[in-house]
């Protein structure tokens, strides 16, 4: 398998996962602002922070309004974190990998791209936001289903899964990070609105129902963080994502360095959380995990995508 083909498929997995996560997070954040009173002080700029795009957003010269922020996160194809950009990049990578991927995946991602071009600008302005984002999520899931169910599980599929797993772990860490920082800055409101805020965190990663089934009926911050960090069975928990990435890496040649990098990230997971866990400690932990996931990504690039010396 050529290195450039492996790289395209790896990024296909990342961009499909990123598109789905972006749509889900914007959808749930929009619902959060409908559920909470203005006194809580939840702002749209916090949504930009989830995607690690504060600096990029400032450089655009846009203001803090809902419409401008959502246009940046949903419809602006020049924004590297936007839903439109992720869908475009997934489409480009699948188009250039049609000899390795099921033909149905190309047809489906092309249809998603056309749908997004027609609807996302209007959605950013407030038109049918929940309906359009739900449709984008469903179509991404459909493409992933096609890939999982109709690809032979050889090297191309392993690179696809590896990209999706690393992207998913990174996004889960960002959701936890911003929620913890927000609650740290608004301690007087935690007792009153904490359940609503942490319910939104779970829904941002489609984890609310699984949390309620397997953890406890009460939605409490420390338990939510523990679930999203350490649960082995929930596919979007960081432990599960890292385990999947390690298992997938083991199916590829020359994977010792990557498995070591993923082991390093896994060792940073806290296991049992302390009872006195605070927002600052969570933020520091997420920073460490994001750096180690970034290091794992660089190992993937160095191992398989760069030309060998000589």
C-alpha positions, 0 to 999 in steps of 0.5 A, a space after each residue: 500500500 502506497 504511503 500517500 494512499 494510506 495517508 488519504 485513508 487515515 485522513 478520511 477517517 479523521 475528517 468523517 469523525 470530525 464532521 460528525 463531532 462538529 455537527 453533534 457539538 454545535 447541535 447540543 450547544 445550541 440546545 444548551 443555550 435554549 435550556 439555560 437562563 441568561 444569568 448563567 453567562 454561557 457564550 457562543 465563544 465557548 463553542 469556538 474554544 471547544 474546537 481550539 480555534 480562538 486565535 483562528 477566529 480572531 484573525 477573521 475579524 468576525 464579532 461574537 454574534 451567534 450568526 458569525 460564529 456559527 458561519 465560521 464553525 458550519 459553513 465557511 469552507 476556508 475555516 479549518 474547523 468548520 463542518 463544511 471543510 471537514 465534509 469537503 476534505 473527506 470527499 476529496 480523500 475518498 474521491 482520490 482513494 476510490 480504488 481502495 474504498 467501496 464505490 458506495 462511500 464515494 456516492 454517499 459522501 458526494 451527496 453529503 457534500 452537495 447537501 451541506 453546500 445547499 444547507 449549511 449557510 442557511 443553517 448558520 443563520 438559524 434555519 432548520 438548524 437541528 434538522 440539518 445537523 441531524 441529517 449531517 450526523 446521520 449521513 456521516 454514520 451511514 458512510 461509516 457503516 458502508 466502510 465498516 460493512 463492505 471493506 475488507 478489514 486489511 490495511 486500508 481499513 486499519 488506517 481508516 479506523 486509526 484516524 477515526 479513533 485518534 480524532 474521536 479521543 481528541 474531541 472528547 478531551 476538548 469537550 471535557 476541557 471546556 466544560 471543566 473550565 467553564 464550571 471552574 469560572 462559574 462555581 456559584 452556578 454549579 450546584 444550580 445548573 450543573 446537571 444541565 451542563 453535564 447532561 449537555 456534555 454527555 449529549 455532545 458525544 452521544 453518551 447520555 443514554 449509555 451513562 444513565 444505563 451503566 453508571 447512575 441516574 444522577 448526572 454529576 460532574 465527577 462521574 461524567 468525567 470518569 465515564 468519558 475518560 475511563 469507561 472501557 465499553 463506551 466507544 467515545 470514552 477516551 480509554 475505549 478510543 485509545 484501546 481501539 487505536 492500539 488494537 488497530 495499530 497492532 494490525 499494521 507493520 512497523 507499529 511498535 513506536 505508535 503503540 508506545 505513544 498510545 501506551 503513553 497517552 493511556 498511562 496519563 488517564 487517571 483511573 479512579 478520580 479523586 473526590 476533590 477533583 477540581 476544574 483546574 486539575 481537569 484542564 491540566 489533564 486534558 492538556 497533557 492528553 491532547 499533547 500525547 494524542 498529538 504526539 501519537 499522530 506525529 508517530 503515524 506520520 513519521 512511520 507511514 506517510 513520510 518518504 524513507 531516507 535513501 
